[in-house]
Amino acid sequence: MANTQNPQGNPDPAGSTQMFRAFVDEAPQGRQQQAASSGPRVGLIIGVVVAVAIVAVVAWLALK
């Protein structure tokens, strides 16, 4: 893979640009679906816990 050319015409001595692009093109499919299914649930749970804690503190201060 010595001295391959990238689309801009600059030499890429290791051919790493092509390997990187192949990796980037393949990676989002699996990772994006996994993150999309678990990410919002975790954020929602954390948000609910924080909201309940804030309401509890405000109620405790109000009744004190």
PDB file of N, CA, C and O in Angstrom, chain B, residues numbered from 101:
ATOM      1  N   MET B 101       0.821  -1.197   0.000  1.00  0.00           N
ATOM      2  CA  MET B 101       0.000   0.000   0.000  1.00  0.00           C
ATOM      3  C   MET B 101       0.856   1.249   0.000  1.00  0.00           C
ATOM      4  O   MET B 101       0.493   2.231   0.647  1.00  0.00           O
ATOM      5  N   ALA B 102       1.905   1.251  -0.653  1.00  0.00           N
ATOM      6  CA  ALA B 102       2.802   2.398  -0.641  1.00  0.00           C
ATOM      7  C   ALA B 102       2.350   3.432  -1.652  1.00  0.00           C
ATOM      8  O   ALA B 102       2.061   3.106  -2.803  1.00  0.00           O
ATOM      9  N   ASN B 103       2.291   4.681  -1.215  1.00  0.00           N
ATOM     10  CA  ASN B 103       2.017   5.844  -2.053  1.00  0.00           C
ATOM     11  C   ASN B 103       0.713   5.748  -2.835  1.00  0.00           C
ATOM     12  O   ASN B 103       0.708   5.988  -4.042  1.00  0.00           O
ATOM     13  N   THR B 104      -0.381   5.408  -2.184  1.00  0.00           N
ATOM     14  CA  THR B 104      -1.676   5.470  -2.853  1.00  0.00           C
ATOM     15  C   THR B 104      -2.128   6.918  -2.870  1.00  0.00           C
ATOM     16  O   THR B 104      -1.672   7.718  -2.053  1.00  0.00           O
ATOM     17  N   GLN B 105      -3.005   7.262  -3.777  1.00  0.00           N
ATOM     18  CA  GLN B 105      -3.469   8.634  -3.918  1.00  0.00           C
ATOM     19  C   GLN B 105      -4.874   8.765  -3.330  1.00  0.00           C
ATOM     20  O   GLN B 105      -5.747   7.941  -3.602  1.00  0.00           O
ATOM     21  N   ASN B 106      -5.083   9.798  -2.527  1.00  0.00           N
ATOM     22  CA  ASN B 106      -6.443  10.061  -2.061  1.00  0.00           C
ATOM     23  C   ASN B 106      -7.124  10.964  -3.086  1.00  0.00           C
ATOM     24  O   ASN B 106      -6.459  11.433  -4.009  1.00  0.00           O
ATOM     25  N   PRO B 107      -8.433  11.224  -2.955  1.00  0.00           N
ATOM     26  CA  PRO B 107      -9.140  12.003  -3.988  1.00  0.00           C
ATOM     27  C   PRO B 107      -8.578  13.394  -4.245  1.00  0.00           C
ATOM     28  O   PRO B 107      -8.756  13.920  -5.344  1.00  0.00           O
ATOM     29  N   GLN B 108      -7.909  14.008  -3.282  1.00  0.00           N
ATOM     30  CA  GLN B 108      -7.360  15.345  -3.486  1.00  0.00           C
ATOM     31  C   GLN B 108      -6.030  15.292  -4.246  1.00  0.00           C
ATOM     32  O   GLN B 108      -5.513  16.340  -4.631  1.00  0.00           O
ATOM     33  N   GLY B 109      -5.474  14.122  -4.467  1.00  0.00           N
ATOM     34  CA  GLY B 109      -4.235  13.992  -5.204  1.00  0.00           C
ATOM     35  C   GLY B 109      -2.998  14.002  -4.335  1.00  0.00           C
ATOM     36  O   GLY B 109      -1.889  13.917  -4.863  1.00  0.00           O
ATOM     37  N   ASN B 110      -3.140  14.103  -3.017  1.00  0.00           N
ATOM     38  CA  ASN B 110      -1.992  14.081  -2.122  1.00  0.00           C
ATOM     39  C   ASN B 110      -1.626  12.632  -1.801  1.00  0.00           C
ATOM     40  O   ASN B 110      -2.513  11.802  -1.598  1.00  0.00           O
ATOM     41  N   PRO B 111      -0.334  12.321  -1.754  1.00  0.00           N
ATOM     42  CA  PRO B 111       0.041  10.937  -1.466  1.00  0.00           C
ATOM     43  C   PRO B 111      -0.316  10.536  -0.036  1.00  0.00           C
ATOM     44  O   PRO B 111      -0.173  11.328   0.895  1.00  0.00           O
ATOM     45  N   ASP B 112      -0.776   9.312   0.124  1.00  0.00           N
ATOM     46  CA  ASP B 112      -1.105   8.750   1.429  1.00  0.00           C
ATOM     47  C   ASP B 112      -0.204   7.535   1.612  1.00  0.00           C
ATOM     48  O   ASP B 112      -0.561   6.436   1.189  1.00  0.00           O
ATOM     49  N   PRO B 113       0.969   7.717   2.242  1.00  0.00           N
ATOM     50  CA  PRO B 113       1.985   6.668   2.264  1.00  0.00           C
ATOM     51  C   PRO B 113       1.512   5.329   2.818  1.00  0.00           C
ATOM     52  O   PRO B 113       1.914   4.284   2.308  1.00  0.00           O
ATOM     53  N   ALA B 114       0.675   5.334   3.839  1.00  0.00           N
ATOM     54  CA  ALA B 114       0.263   4.069   4.443  1.00  0.00           C
ATOM     55  C   ALA B 114      -1.077   3.587   3.922  1.00  0.00           C
ATOM     56  O   ALA B 114      -1.500   2.478   4.249  1.00  0.00           O
ATOM     57  N   GLY B 115      -1.741   4.378   3.134  1.00  0.00           N
ATOM     58  CA  GLY B 115      -3.074   4.004   2.678  1.00  0.00           C
ATOM     59  C   GLY B 115      -4.079   4.075   3.814  1.00  0.00           C
ATOM     60  O   GLY B 115      -5.149   3.471   3.733  1.00  0.00           O
ATOM     61  N   SER B 116      -3.752   4.802   4.868  1.00  0.00           N
ATOM     62  CA  SER B 116      -4.603   4.820   6.059  1.00  0.00           C
ATOM     63  C   SER B 116      -5.931   5.538   5.814  1.00  0.00           C
ATOM     64  O   SER B 116      -6.921   5.236   6.481  1.00  0.00           O
ATOM     65  N   THR B 117      -5.970   6.465   4.886  1.00  0.00           N
ATOM     66  CA  THR B 117      -7.205   7.178   4.619  1.00  0.00           C
ATOM     67  C   THR B 117      -8.285   6.225   4.120  1.00  0.00           C
ATOM     68  O   THR B 117      -9.438   6.306   4.542  1.00  0.00           O
ATOM     69  N   GLN B 118      -7.904   5.324   3.222  1.00  0.00           N
ATOM     70  CA  GLN B 118      -8.876   4.365   2.700  1.00  0.00           C
ATOM     71  C   GLN B 118      -9.357   3.426   3.791  1.00  0.00           C
ATOM     72  O   GLN B 118     -10.546   3.119   3.863  1.00  0.00           O
ATOM     73  N   MET B 119      -8.453   2.971   4.634  1.00  0.00           N
ATOM     74  CA  MET B 119      -8.843   2.073   5.719  1.00  0.00           C
ATOM     75  C   MET B 119      -9.749   2.800   6.713  1.00  0.00           C
ATOM     76  O   MET B 119     -10.720   2.228   7.209  1.00  0.00           O
ATOM     77  N   PHE B 120      -9.430   4.061   7.001  1.00  0.00           N
ATOM     78  CA  PHE B 120     -10.246   4.845   7.935  1.00  0.00           C
ATOM     79  C   PHE B 120     -11.642   5.064   7.374  1.00  0.00           C
ATOM     80  O   PHE B 120     -12.632   4.923   8.091  1.00  0.00           O
ATOM     81  N   ARG B 121     -11.723   5.406   6.105  1.00  0.00           N
ATOM     82  CA  ARG B 121     -13.035   5.629   5.503  1.00  0.00           C
ATOM     83  C   ARG B 121     -13.866   4.357   5.496  1.00  0.00           C
ATOM     84  O   ARG B 121     -15.075   4.404   5.721  1.00  0.00           O
ATOM     85  N   ALA B 122     -13.227   3.218   5.240  1.00  0.00           N
ATOM     86  CA  ALA B 122     -13.958   1.951   5.279  1.00  0.00           C
ATOM     87  C   ALA B 122     -14.474   1.685   6.685  1.00  0.00           C
ATOM     88  O   ALA B 122     -15.601   1.220   6.850  1.00  0.00           O
ATOM     89  N   PHE B 123     -13.671   1.970   7.695  1.00  0.00           N
ATOM     90  CA  PHE B 123     -14.089   1.785   9.079  1.00  0.00           C
ATOM     91  C   PHE B 123     -15.242   2.719   9.436  1.00  0.00           C
ATOM     92  O   PHE B 123     -16.217   2.290  10.053  1.00  0.00           O
ATOM     93  N   VAL B 124     -15.141   3.970   9.060  1.00  0.00           N
ATOM     94  CA  VAL B 124     -16.180   4.947   9.388  1.00  0.00           C
ATOM     95  C   VAL B 124     -17.484   4.605   8.675  1.00  0.00           C
ATOM     96  O   VAL B 124     -18.564   4.763   9.245  1.00  0.00           O
ATOM     97  N   ASP B 125     -17.391   4.139   7.439  1.00  0.00           N
ATOM     98  CA  ASP B 125     -18.598   3.795   6.696  1.00  0.00           C
ATOM     99  C   ASP B 125     -19.318   2.594   7.307  1.00  0.00           C
ATOM    100  O   ASP B 125     -20.546   2.528   7.247  1.00  0.00           O
ATOM    101  N   GLU B 126     -18.591   1.649   7.890  1.00  0.00           N
ATOM    102  CA  GLU B 126     -19.204   0.451   8.448  1.00  0.00           C
ATOM    103  C   GLU B 126     -19.633   0.636   9.896  1.00  0.00           C
ATOM    104  O   GLU B 126     -20.633   0.046  10.305  1.00  0.00           O
ATOM    105  N   ALA B 127     -18.919   1.429  10.689  1.00  0.00           N
ATOM    106  CA  ALA B 127     -19.114   1.496  12.134  1.00  0.00           C
ATOM    107  C   ALA B 127     -20.481   2.044  12.567  1.00  0.00           C
ATOM    108  O   ALA B 127     -21.064   1.468  13.486  1.00  0.00           O
ATOM    109  N   PRO B 128     -21.031   3.099  11.982  1.00  0.00           N
ATOM    110  CA  PRO B 128     -22.239   3.690  12.554  1.00  0.00           C
ATOM    111  C   PRO B 128     -23.452   2.761  12.582  1.00  0.00           C
ATOM    112  O   PRO B 128     -24.324   2.943  13.431  1.00  0.00           O
ATOM    113  N   GLN B 129     -23.542   1.788  11.702  1.00  0.00           N
ATOM    114  CA  GLN B 129     -24.744   0.966  11.638  1.00  0.00           C
ATOM    115  C   GLN B 129     -25.007   0.241  12.949  1.00  0.00           C
ATOM    116  O   GLN B 129     -26.100   0.354  13.504  1.00  0.00           O
ATOM    117  N   GLY B 130     -24.031  -0.498  13.452  1.00  0.00           N
ATOM    118  CA  GLY B 130     -24.223  -1.253  14.677  1.00  0.00           C
ATOM    119  C   GLY B 130     -24.224  -0.372  15.907  1.00  0.00           C
ATOM    120  O   GLY B 130     -25.066  -0.540  16.789  1.00  0.00           O
ATOM    121  N   ARG B 131     -23.306   0.552  15.977  1.00  0.00           N
ATOM    122  CA  ARG B 131     -23.178   1.387  17.166  1.00  0.00           C
ATOM    123  C   ARG B 131     -24.335   2.355  17.306  1.00  0.00           C
ATOM    124  O   ARG B 131     -24.811   2.594  18.416  1.00  0.00           O
ATOM    125  N   GLN B 132     -24.791   2.911  16.209  1.00  0.00           N
ATOM    126  CA  GLN B 132     -25.836   3.916  16.277  1.00  0.00           C
ATOM    127  C   GLN B 132     -27.149   3.295  16.742  1.00  0.00           C
ATOM    128  O   GLN B 132     -27.871   3.905  17.531  1.00  0.00           O
ATOM    129  N   GLN B 133     -27.468   2.099  16.270  1.00  0.00           N
ATOM    130  CA  GLN B 133     -28.702   1.451  16.690  1.00  0.00           C
ATOM    131  C   GLN B 133     -28.637   1.084  18.161  1.00  0.00           C
ATOM    132  O   GLN B 133     -29.627   1.236  18.878  1.00  0.00           O
ATOM    133  N   GLN B 134     -27.493   0.604  18.622  1.00  0.00           N
ATOM    134  CA  GLN B 134     -27.347   0.231  20.016  1.00  0.00           C
ATOM    135  C   GLN B 134     -27.452   1.473  20.907  1.00  0.00           C
ATOM    136  O   GLN B 134     -28.143   1.446  21.926  1.00  0.00           O
ATOM    137  N   ALA B 135     -26.787   2.532  20.540  1.00  0.00           N
ATOM    138  CA  ALA B 135     -26.819   3.761  21.334  1.00  0.00           C
ATOM    139  C   ALA B 135     -28.212   4.370  21.317  1.00  0.00           C
ATOM    140  O   ALA B 135     -28.663   4.906  22.329  1.00  0.00           O
ATOM    141  N   ALA B 136     -28.896   4.296  20.188  1.00  0.00           N
ATOM    142  CA  ALA B 136     -30.224   4.880  20.095  1.00  0.00           C
ATOM    143  C   ALA B 136     -31.224   4.126  20.953  1.00  0.00           C
ATOM    144  O   ALA B 136     -32.169   4.730  21.460  1.00  0.00           O
ATOM    145  N   SER B 137     -31.044   2.828  21.130  1.00  0.00           N
ATOM    146  CA  SER B 137     -32.007   2.065  21.906  1.00  0.00           C
ATOM    147  C   SER B 137     -31.756   2.191  23.403  1.00  0.00           C
ATOM    148  O   SER B 137     -32.709   2.168  24.182  1.00  0.00           O
ATOM    149  N   SER B 138     -30.507   2.323  23.826  1.00  0.00           N
ATOM    150  CA  SER B 138     -30.227   2.369  25.260  1.00  0.00           C
ATOM    151  C   SER B 138     -29.999   3.794  25.767  1.00  0.00           C
ATOM    152  O   SER B 138     -30.240   4.064  26.943  1.00  0.00           O
ATOM    153  N   GLY B 139     -29.552   4.693  24.928  1.00  0.00           N
ATOM    154  CA  GLY B 139     -29.223   6.044  25.357  1.00  0.00           C
ATOM    155  C   GLY B 139     -30.382   6.834  25.926  1.00  0.00           C
ATOM    156  O   GLY B 139     -30.272   7.332  27.046  1.00  0.00           O
ATOM    157  N   PRO B 140     -31.492   6.976  25.209  1.00  0.00           N
ATOM    158  CA  PRO B 140     -32.606   7.775  25.729  1.00  0.00           C
ATOM    159  C   PRO B 140     -33.195   7.203  27.015  1.00  0.00           C
ATOM    160  O   PRO B 140     -33.632   7.967  27.875  1.00  0.00           O
ATOM    161  N   ARG B 141     -33.216   5.891  27.167  1.00  0.00           N
ATOM    162  CA  ARG B 141     -33.773   5.298  28.388  1.00  0.00           C
ATOM    163  C   ARG B 141     -32.928   5.672  29.597  1.00  0.00           C
ATOM    164  O   ARG B 141     -33.465   6.026  30.647  1.00  0.00           O
ATOM    165  N   VAL B 142     -31.618   5.595  29.453  1.00  0.00           N
ATOM    166  CA  VAL B 142     -30.731   5.931  30.565  1.00  0.00           C
ATOM    167  C   VAL B 142     -30.893   7.399  30.935  1.00  0.00           C
ATOM    168  O   VAL B 142     -30.986   7.734  32.116  1.00  0.00           O
ATOM    169  N   GLY B 143     -30.929   8.266  29.950  1.00  0.00           N
ATOM    170  CA  GLY B 143     -31.122   9.690  30.208  1.00  0.00           C
ATOM    171  C   GLY B 143     -32.463   9.973  30.861  1.00  0.00           C
ATOM    172  O   GLY B 143     -32.554  10.821  31.749  1.00  0.00           O
ATOM    173  N   LEU B 144     -33.501   9.276  30.432  1.00  0.00           N
ATOM    174  CA  LEU B 144     -34.826   9.469  31.009  1.00  0.00           C
ATOM    175  C   LEU B 144     -34.849   9.024  32.470  1.00  0.00           C
ATOM    176  O   LEU B 144     -35.417   9.709  33.321  1.00  0.00           O
ATOM    177  N   ILE B 145     -34.242   7.893  32.758  1.00  0.00           N
ATOM    178  CA  ILE B 145     -34.201   7.393  34.139  1.00  0.00           C
ATOM    179  C   ILE B 145     -33.445   8.361  35.038  1.00  0.00           C
ATOM    180  O   ILE B 145     -33.897   8.676  36.138  1.00  0.00           O
ATOM    181  N   ILE B 146     -32.305   8.827  34.574  1.00  0.00           N
ATOM    182  CA  ILE B 146     -31.518   9.782  35.367  1.00  0.00           C
ATOM    183  C   ILE B 146     -32.307  11.075  35.584  1.00  0.00           C
ATOM    184  O   ILE B 146     -32.295  11.636  36.680  1.00  0.00           O
ATOM    185  N   GLY B 147     -32.982  11.539  34.554  1.00  0.00           N
ATOM    186  CA  GLY B 147     -33.788  12.754  34.673  1.00  0.00           C
ATOM    187  C   GLY B 147     -34.915  12.606  35.675  1.00  0.00           C
ATOM    188  O   GLY B 147     -35.177  13.522  36.455  1.00  0.00           O
ATOM    189  N   VAL B 148     -35.590  11.456  35.663  1.00  0.00           N
ATOM    190  CA  VAL B 148     -36.684  11.216  36.604  1.00  0.00           C
ATOM    191  C   VAL B 148     -36.151  11.157  38.035  1.00  0.00           C
ATOM    192  O   VAL B 148     -36.759  11.717  38.947  1.00  0.00           O
ATOM    193  N   VAL B 149     -35.021  10.482  38.234  1.00  0.00           N
ATOM    194  CA  VAL B 149     -34.432  10.384  39.569  1.00  0.00           C
ATOM    195  C   VAL B 149     -34.047  11.768  40.085  1.00  0.00           C
ATOM    196  O   VAL B 149     -34.304  12.092  41.244  1.00  0.00           O
ATOM    197  N   VAL B 150     -33.435  12.581  39.232  1.00  0.00           N
ATOM    198  CA  VAL B 150     -33.051  13.939  39.641  1.00  0.00           C
ATOM    199  C   VAL B 150     -34.295  14.774  39.953  1.00  0.00           C
ATOM    200  O   VAL B 150     -34.306  15.516  40.936  1.00  0.00           O
ATOM    201  N   ALA B 151     -35.329  14.664  39.140  1.00  0.00           N
ATOM    202  CA  ALA B 151     -36.553  15.438  39.375  1.00  0.00           C
ATOM    203  C   ALA B 151     -37.208  15.038  40.694  1.00  0.00           C
ATOM    204  O   ALA B 151     -37.654  15.900  41.451  1.00  0.00           O
ATOM    205  N   VAL B 152     -37.270  13.738  40.971  1.00  0.00           N
ATOM    206  CA  VAL B 152     -37.861  13.277  42.233  1.00  0.00           C
ATOM    207  C   VAL B 152     -37.038  13.782  43.415  1.00  0.00           C
ATOM    208  O   VAL B 152     -37.600  14.197  44.428  1.00  0.00           O
ATOM    209  N   ALA B 153     -35.713  13.749  43.292  1.00  0.00           N
ATOM    210  CA  ALA B 153     -34.854  14.233  44.372  1.00  0.00           C
ATOM    211  C   ALA B 153     -35.072  15.721  44.617  1.00  0.00           C
ATOM    212  O   ALA B 153     -35.111  16.158  45.767  1.00  0.00           O
ATOM    213  N   ILE B 154     -35.212  16.494  43.561  1.00  0.00           N
ATOM    214  CA  ILE B 154     -35.429  17.942  43.713  1.00  0.00           C
ATOM    215  C   ILE B 154     -36.775  18.207  44.383  1.00  0.00           C
ATOM    216  O   ILE B 154     -36.868  19.047  45.278  1.00  0.00           O
ATOM    217  N   VAL B 155     -37.818  17.495  43.952  1.00  0.00           N
ATOM    218  CA  VAL B 155     -39.140  17.675  44.549  1.00  0.00           C
ATOM    219  C   VAL B 155     -39.107  17.287  46.025  1.00  0.00           C
ATOM    220  O   VAL B 155     -39.714  17.959  46.859  1.00  0.00           O
ATOM    221  N   ALA B 156     -38.398  16.203  46.349  1.00  0.00           N
ATOM    222  CA  ALA B 156     -38.303  15.767  47.747  1.00  0.00           C
ATOM    223  C   ALA B 156     -37.599  16.818  48.598  1.00  0.00           C
ATOM    224  O   ALA B 156     -38.043  17.105  49.710  1.00  0.00           O
ATOM    225  N   VAL B 157     -36.515  17.393  48.099  1.00  0.00           N
ATOM    226  CA  VAL B 157     -35.781  18.419  48.849  1.00  0.00           C
ATOM    227  C   VAL B 157     -36.647  19.666  49.027  1.00  0.00           C
ATOM    228  O   VAL B 157     -36.682  20.238  50.116  1.00  0.00           O
ATOM    229  N   VAL B 158     -37.335  20.092  47.988  1.00  0.00           N
ATOM    230  CA  VAL B 158     -38.194  21.279  48.077  1.00  0.00           C
ATOM    231  C   VAL B 158     -39.326  21.034  49.074  1.00  0.00           C
ATOM    232  O   VAL B 158     -39.641  21.913  49.875  1.00  0.00           O
ATOM    233  N   ALA B 159     -39.947  19.840  49.035  1.00  0.00           N
ATOM    234  CA  ALA B 159     -41.019  19.519  49.981  1.00  0.00           C
ATOM    235  C   ALA B 159     -40.486  19.478  51.413  1.00  0.00           C
ATOM    236  O   ALA B 159     -41.147  19.967  52.329  1.00  0.00           O
ATOM    237  N   TRP B 160     -39.331  18.915  51.611  1.00  0.00           N
ATOM    238  CA  TRP B 160     -38.732  18.836  52.943  1.00  0.00           C
ATOM    239  C   TRP B 160     -38.443  20.227  53.492  1.00  0.00           C
ATOM    240  O   TRP B 160     -38.713  20.511  54.659  1.00  0.00           O
ATOM    241  N   LEU B 161     -37.883  21.109  52.625  1.00  0.00           N
ATOM    242  CA  LEU B 161     -37.618  22.471  53.056  1.00  0.00           C
ATOM    243  C   LEU B 161     -38.899  23.235  53.353  1.00  0.00           C
ATOM    244  O   LEU B 161     -38.929  24.048  54.277  1.00  0.00           O
ATOM    245  N   ALA B 162     -39.963  22.988  52.585  1.00  0.00           N
ATOM    246  CA  ALA B 162     -41.223  23.696  52.775  1.00  0.00           C
ATOM    247  C   ALA B 162     -41.909  23.262  54.080  1.00  0.00           C
ATOM    248  O   ALA B 162     -42.545  24.072  54.755  1.00  0.00           O
ATOM    249  N   LEU B 163     -41.774  21.993  54.419  1.00  0.00           N
ATOM    250  CA  LEU B 163     -42.431  21.474  55.628  1.00  0.00           C
ATOM    251  C   LEU B 163     -41.596  21.641  56.881  1.00  0.00           C
ATOM    252  O   LEU B 163     -42.083  21.394  57.984  1.00  0.00           O
ATOM    253  N   LYS B 164     -40.393  22.038  56.739  1.00  0.00           N
ATOM    254  CA  LYS B 164     -39.486  22.161  57.882  1.00  0.00           C
ATOM    255  C   LYS B 164     -39.803  23.358  58.741  1.00  0.00           C
ATOM    256  O   LYS B 164     -39.128  23.597  59.742  1.00  0.00           O
TER     257      LYS B 164
END
